């Protein structure tokens, strides 16, 4: 008489099954937690980088008086030896002080995030690496002045902007800042553009001081901050 035998797979211990079930149950929440942590620690800081106000230990958009007071406070600590800043920390603080005590630069930075001479920090880091902060030459930033009236440019403002749209011609606008090195460098090219378009299209310039109009024509960044990508033009027929 033949006998049949069947092999049985040993059952998994109850403890192992419960551990696997627990891992499955918490795997998705764990993944979501890691993704959230990555977003907060990496993505958000990159989208909203540290501001120059942080280098002085004050809140964003503090007044020029508060910037002066913050820098004087830091300088006092450094001179007394209470704190000894690294070269890079000193350069960042000095850069912030010079930028934020210039009324035009500060306005452009606060409202539009414009910071044209940021490369100066990296240049100074290389130039003064391993050297004492007493050897650093001031000022770090160069001042520039650009006046469109010197070039006979047509200045457009909130008051006359609407009238500029009432003609059949296209309208090309440059948005400028009187303290901008790029605007100063671009002025001759813009003058050439104006000459070439004479009789074909209308042209004009808008000062960033006209905040309402400049903001209206600006692009919007991830945080809603208005900004200008490599300069800005506006075409009413676009």
C-alpha positions in Angstrom: 0.0 0.0 0.0 1.5 3.3 -1.1 1.7 6.1 1.3 1.7 9.7 0.2 3.7 12.3 2.0 3.5 16.0 1.6 6.1 18.6 2.6 5.0 21.5 4.5 6.6 24.9 4.5 7.3 26.0 8.0 5.1 28.8 9.1 6.7 32.2 9.8 6.9 33.0 13.5 4.2 35.3 14.6 6.8 37.9 15.7 8.3 38.2 12.2 4.8 38.7 10.6 3.9 41.4 13.0 7.2 43.3 12.3 6.7 43.1 8.6 3.1 44.3 8.9 4.3 47.2 11.1 7.0 48.1 8.5 4.4 48.1 5.7 2.0 50.2 7.7 4.6 52.8 8.5 6.6 52.8 5.3 4.5 55.4 3.5 4.3 57.8 6.4 8.1 57.5 6.8 8.7 58.2 3.2 6.4 61.3 3.4 8.3 62.4 6.5 11.7 62.2 4.8 10.4 64.0 1.7 9.0 66.8 4.0 12.3 67.0 5.9 14.2 67.3 2.6 11.9 70.0 1.4 12.3 72.1 4.5 16.1 71.6 4.8 17.1 71.8 1.2 14.4 73.1 -1.2 13.0 76.0 0.9 16.5 77.4 1.9 17.5 77.4 -1.8 14.3 79.2 -2.8 14.7 81.7 0.0 18.5 82.2 0.5 19.9 84.0 3.5 19.7 87.7 3.1 22.4 90.3 3.7 20.5 91.4 6.8 21.4 88.0 8.4 25.0 88.9 8.1 24.4 91.8 10.5 22.0 89.9 12.8 19.0 92.0 12.1 15.5 91.5 10.5 14.9 91.9 6.8 14.2 95.4 5.6 15.5 97.1 8.7 16.1 100.8 8.3 19.4 102.3 7.3 19.7 103.6 10.9 19.3 100.0 12.2 21.8 98.8 9.7 24.3 101.4 11.0 23.7 100.5 14.6 24.1 96.7 13.9 27.4 97.2 12.1 28.7 99.5 14.9 27.7 96.9 17.5 29.6 94.2 15.6 32.6 96.4 15.0 32.7 97.3 18.7 32.8 93.6 19.6 35.5 92.9 17.1 37.7 95.8 18.2 37.4 94.8 21.8 38.2 91.2 21.0 34.9 90.0 22.4 34.3 88.2 19.1 36.9 87.4 16.4 35.1 87.0 13.1 36.4 84.8 10.3 37.5 86.6 7.2 34.5 85.5 5.2 32.1 86.5 8.0 33.7 90.0 8.2 33.5 90.4 4.4 29.8 89.4 4.4 29.1 91.9 7.2 31.0 94.7 5.5 29.4 94.0 2.2 25.9 94.0 3.8 26.7 97.3 5.6 27.8 99.0 2.3 24.9 97.7 0.3 22.2 98.5 2.9 23.4 102.0 3.8 23.1 103.1 0.2 19.6 104.3 -0.2 19.1 103.3 -3.9 20.8 99.9 -3.5 18.8 99.1 -0.4 15.6 100.0 -2.1 16.4 97.9 -5.1 17.4 95.0 -2.9 14.5 95.2 -0.6 11.8 95.5 -3.3 13.3 93.6 -6.2 16.1 91.4 -4.8 18.6 93.3 -7.0 22.2 92.6 -5.9 24.5 93.3 -8.8 27.8 93.2 -7.1 27.4 90.0 -5.2 30.4 88.6 -7.0 32.6 90.9 -4.9 32.1 88.6 -1.9 33.7 85.6 -3.7 36.4 87.8 -5.2 37.3 89.2 -1.7 37.3 85.7 -0.2 39.9 84.6 -2.7 41.9 87.9 -2.5 42.1 88.0 1.4 42.2 84.2 2.1 44.5 83.6 5.1 45.0 87.3 5.7 44.0 89.5 8.6 40.8 91.4 8.3 42.8 94.6 9.0 44.3 94.1 5.5 40.9 94.3 3.8 40.5 97.5 1.7 37.3 99.5 1.8 35.0 100.2 0.2 34.2 96.8 -1.2 31.5 98.1 -3.5 31.8 100.6 -6.4 29.3 103.3 -6.7 27.7 104.2 -10.1 25.4 106.9 -11.3 23.1 106.8 -14.2 20.8 109.6 -15.2 18.6 109.0 -18.3 18.1 112.7 -18.8 21.8 112.9 -19.6 21.1 110.7 -22.6 17.8 112.4 -23.6 15.8 109.2 -22.9 12.0 109.5 -22.6 11.2 108.8 -19.0 7.9 107.1 -18.5 6.0 107.3 -15.1 2.7 106.1 -13.6 1.2 109.4 -14.7 1.9 109.1 -18.4 2.2 105.4 -18.9 -1.4 105.0 -20.1 -1.0 107.7 -22.7 2.0 105.8 -24.1 -0.4 102.9 -24.9 -2.8 104.9 -26.9 -0.7 105.0 -30.1 -0.5 102.4 -32.8 3.2 101.9 -32.4 4.9 99.2 -30.4 6.4 100.4 -27.1 9.7 99.2 -25.9 10.7 100.0 -22.3 13.8 99.7 -20.3 13.4 99.6 -16.5 16.4 101.2 -14.9 18.0 102.2 -11.5 20.2 105.2 -11.2 22.6 103.2 -9.0 22.8 100.2 -11.3 26.1 99.3 -13.0 24.4 97.3 -15.6 22.1 100.2 -16.6 25.2 102.5 -16.8 27.0 99.9 -19.0 23.9 99.4 -21.2 23.1 103.0 -21.7 25.1 103.4 -24.9 23.5 100.2 -26.4 20.0 101.5 -25.4 20.7 104.8 -27.0 21.6 102.9 -30.2 18.3 100.9 -30.0 16.3 104.1 -29.5 18.0 105.6 -32.7 17.3 102.5 -34.7 13.6 102.3 -33.7 13.0 106.0 -34.2 9.8 106.3 -36.3 9.2 102.6 -36.1 8.4 102.1 -32.4 8.1 104.2 -29.3 10.8 103.8 -26.6 11.1 104.9 -23.0 12.7 104.2 -19.6 11.1 103.6 -16.2 12.8 104.4 -12.9 12.6 101.7 -10.2 11.7 104.5 -7.9 8.3 104.4 -9.5 7.6 101.3 -7.5 4.0 100.7 -8.4 4.7 100.8 -12.2 7.9 98.8 -12.0 6.3 96.1 -9.8 3.4 95.9 -12.3 5.8 95.2 -15.1 8.1 92.8 -13.1 8.1 89.0 -13.1 7.2 87.2 -9.9 9.6 84.9 -8.2 8.7 81.7 -6.2 7.9 83.7 -3.1 6.0 86.3 -4.9 8.9 88.8 -4.9 9.0 90.9 -8.1 12.2 90.6 -10.0 13.8 91.4 -13.4 15.5 88.6 -15.4 18.6 90.1 -17.1 16.9 93.4 -17.5 13.4 94.0 -18.6 11.5 95.2 -21.6 7.8 95.6 -22.1 6.0 95.4 -25.5 2.4 96.5 -25.4 1.5 94.4 -28.4 2.8 91.2 -26.8 
